[in-house]
Amino acid sequence: MATTAIDRTRRLLSLVTYLRERPGARVDEVARAFGVTQDELISDLSVLPMCGTSFRGGDLLDIDTDGEHIWWYNAAATGSTTGQPLRLAADEATALLVAARAVATMPGLRDGDRDALLRLTAKLEAAAGESARASSRVSVTFESEGGVFAEVDRAIAERRRLRIRYYSPGRDELTDREIDPIRLFAVGHTYVEAWCRRTEARRTFRLDRVASIELLDTPADPPPVEPRDLSEGLVQPAPTDPEVVIEVGPGGRWVAEYYAHDTAEELPDGGLRVTLRTPDPTTLRRLALRLGGDGRIVAPPELADSARAAARAALRAYEELG
């Protein structure tokens, strides 16, 4: 999955804070916390030592790894107010400038933050020289969830609760929820991990499925939770979970997007044959009813029979109401 300059810039900035608070952090644990492979993390670690210890100056970040642990030898210097200016390699300066320009165009960004970002961008352009001219030929635009992203980002920064209206394709319904946001992350799409006050449990919400959002004055107070391990994807069924095969028509292709699956084979009619695993296959009966004529459960046979029986019962109930 391709990583954008914005994604990597966000991760690098978060990585600095994360490592400063965790001396000797294990490579595998940090990779899981950030939802990247260990190779991607090592690549990030090769970039960080090119940066100065603070925006006001300082030595280069002295970060190293033995392949198992990560050591930051001058972490205390990140608060220093003396030394040389921030130093970036040409490709990192370009990535940072492209990301900064893109963020500055986001709808919903606070005016003060936008002004500060534009001033910082101007300083970076002056310092970057030729790299700035190269970056001006690259542009990045956010998807339609840009305004939602800005509100979630602000809620996290200000530790405030959010009220959202969220669409669930599997149930084809909108629900109103109040959530205490924990973090933003990207796995193909952008998500917010939050404590949902409706269910009193940790939930993950995809930003482009948020129909409306409101920043509340109520302080966010999520319980302490460990970051989810995203190294193997957003949803991670166990290899021992029962296998289910579903065939969907063109109108049911969203199943492959919404449900974690092992394979999704193209069918001649434009549909898909989706193979997935779930610890409780009976929960997919609702999916079969939701699909209607757009799909059917093929295997296991007993689940297919159960889904057909549920459909017939629903049809009888509908006819009795008529």
N, C-alpha and C positions, 0 to 999 in steps of 0.2 A: 504494500500500500504506500503510495507516494506521500511524502511529508512536505508540507509547504514551508516557505520561509517563516511565515507567521507561527505555525505550529512549533517549529524548532526554536524560534526566538523565545516563545512563551516557556518552552521546556527548559532552555538554558537559564533563563532568569529564575525559574522556580528551583532548578537544580542547585544554584548557588546557595539559596537559603536552606534547602534541604540538607546539603552536605555540611554546611557550617554548623548545623545543630546536631550532626551525627558523625562525629569523628570515627574513622575506621569502619564506616558503613560497608556492608557486604554488597558486592556487585550484583548478585542475583536478586537481593531484596530491593535494591534501588531500581533495578530494571523492572521488576514487578510493580513497584509503586508508581512508576511513570508510564507503564503500559508499553514498553519498548523491549526489543531484544537486547541481550547483553552486548552484541556487536554494535548496535546503534548507540548504546550508552557509552561504550569505549570510544566511539567516534566523537560523541559530545565531549568526553573528557579530554580528547586531543585538541579541542577548540578552546575550552575554558582557559588553559594556561596562556593563550595569546592575549587575554584581557587583563587590564589593570585591576588592582584591588579595590578601587572605588572610582566613582565618576569625578571626584576631585583630585585624584591622583593615587600614586602608590606603586609598589612593585607589581610584576606579573603574578597572577594567581599561581601558587606553587602547589598544584594538585597532581597526584600520581596514583597509580594502581599497580598492584602485583598480580592482577587478574582475579583476585578473590576479594580483596578489600580496597577501599578508596581512602587515601590519606591526603589531608589538606594541611600543609605545614605552616602556612601563614594566614590561617582563617581569621585570626584576630585583627589582621591588618585591613580587613574590609571596612572597618570604621575609621581608618586613618584619614587625616586631613592634609597630609604632606606627601610630597613625592611627585612623580611624573604623571602626565595626563593618561586617561584611558587609552589603551592601545588595542586595535583590532586589525586582523588580517584583511586584505582587500575584499575577499569573498564574504567575510563576516560583516564588514561595513556595508556592503551592498545588500545583504540579507536584512540587516537591521534597518536600513533606510527604507527598503521596500515595505517591510512590515510596519514601520512607523507611519508611512504615508497612508497605508491601507487602513490602519486603526483610526487615523485622524478623520477618515471619511465615514466612519460608522455612525448610523443614525442612533440617537439616544445618548451619545457621549456627552458628558457634562461639559459646559462651555469652558470652565476653568481648566479641566483636564485637556481639552482640545487645544487651548491656547498654549498650555505648558508643553504639550507634545510638539506643536508646530515650532515653538522656540527651540526645543531640543533638536528637532530635525534640522533646523537651519544651522545650528552649531555643528552638528554631525556632518552636514554637507560641506561646510567650510573646512572642517578638519580632514574629511575624506578625499577631497580633491578629485582626482580622476575617477575614483570609485563612485563618487556621487553622480558624475556625469553618466557613468554606465548604468547606475541604478535607475536613473530617470527614464530609461527606455523600457523599464519593466513595471508593470502595474498589476495589482491584485485587487479583486473585488470580493466582498463577502456575499454569501447566499442570503436568501430572504430572512434568515433568522438573525441578521446583524443587530437589529434593535433589541431582540430578546437577549442576545449575548451581552450587549451593553448593560442592560438592566440586571442580569444575573451577576455580571462582573462587579457592578456597583454594589449589589446586595452583599456579595462576599467581602468586598473591601470595607464596607460600612457595618458589617455584621447585622443585617436586617432581614426580616422575613419577607417572603414573596407570596402573592396570591396568583395562581395560574389557572387557566382553563386548558386542559390537556386532552388531545385526541388519541385514542387507542384503536389502531386499525383492527386488531384481533377481535375487539368487542364492538367496533363501529360506534363508539359513543364518546361524548365529551364529558369530562368530570371536572369539578371545581375542587381545587386543593390549596392548602397553605403549606409551604415548604420552607425549611431552613437550609439554604444552600451550603454545601461543603466544599465542592471543587468543580471546576470545568475540566473536561478532557475531550480528546478527539480520537475516535476509533472509526474511521470512515466518515462518520458524521460527528457533529459536536453535541456533547451531552453535559448535563449538570447532574452530579451526584448530590442528593439532598436527603434530609430527614423529613418524611412526609407526615404532617400532623393528622391527616385523615386516617392513615393506617397505623400510625405510630411505629414506623419501620423505615429503614433505609431504602430508597428507591432511586432509579435512574431515569431521567427524562430527556428525550431527544429534542433539541431546541426547535427544529423545524416543525414539530408537532405541537408546539405551544401556540394555541389560538389567541390568547390574550395574557397579559402579564401586568401586575401592579406591585410596585415597591411599597411595602408597609412600614409604618413607624415602629412596629413591634420588633424588639431585638431578637435576632436569631439565636437560638440556644440548642443546637444539635448535640446529642450525647457524644462522648468521645468514641470514635470508631476507627479501626485500622483501614487504611486505603485498600480498596479492592485490588486484587492481582489481575491486571489487564493484559499480561504478556501473551495469553492464549486467546484473546478476544473478549468481547463483552459478556457473552453467555458461554459457559463451558460445561456441556453435558459430560457425564462420566462415560468411559468406554464400555462399562458394563450395563449402561441403561438400555432398555429395550429399543429396538429399531422400528421405526414407522416409515412407511412409504405413502406419499400423497401425490396424486396427479391433479394438476390445476390447469385450467384454460388461461387464455390471455388475461382475463379479468382477475385471475387469482395469483398472478406473478408476485404480488406483494408478499406472499407467504415466505418466499426465499429471502426477502429483505428483512422481514420482521422476526423470523425464527432462525436461530442458529442451526445449521444443517451440515451434513457430511458431503452431500453431492446435490447438484441441481442440473439435471439433464434436459436439454431442449427437446420438445415434442414437435411433430410435424405441424400441428395446428397453431403453433406459437405459444403453447403452454409449457409447463415444466413438470418433470417427475422429480420430486424432492424427497430425499432420504435424510431423516433426522433421528435423533435419540432424545428420549425424555424419561425421567424416573417414573412418571405416572401417565401412561398413554391415554388413560380414560379422560384426561383433561382436554384432549384434542377432539372429543366429540363436539364440543362447542364450536371449535374451528370448522368442523365439517358442516354444522348447521349454518354457520356464518357464510361459508362458501356457496352453499346451495348448488345451483347448476354450474358454478365455476370450478368445482373440484370434487374429489372423492378420495376417501382413504382406501388404499389398495391392500396394505398389509400392516399388521398381522390380520388374518381373516376374522378373528373374534372381535377385534376393534371395528373393522368395517361393518360387521353384522350389527354391533351395538350402535354404531352411528346411524345406520339405516333404520333401526328400530326407534331411535330417538327422533329421527326425522318424521317417521310415520305417526308417532305419538303427538308430535307438535302439529302435524297437519290435521289430525283428528280433532285436537283441541281447538284449532282455528275454525274448522268446519262447524263444530258445536256452537261456537260463539256467533257464527253467521246465521 
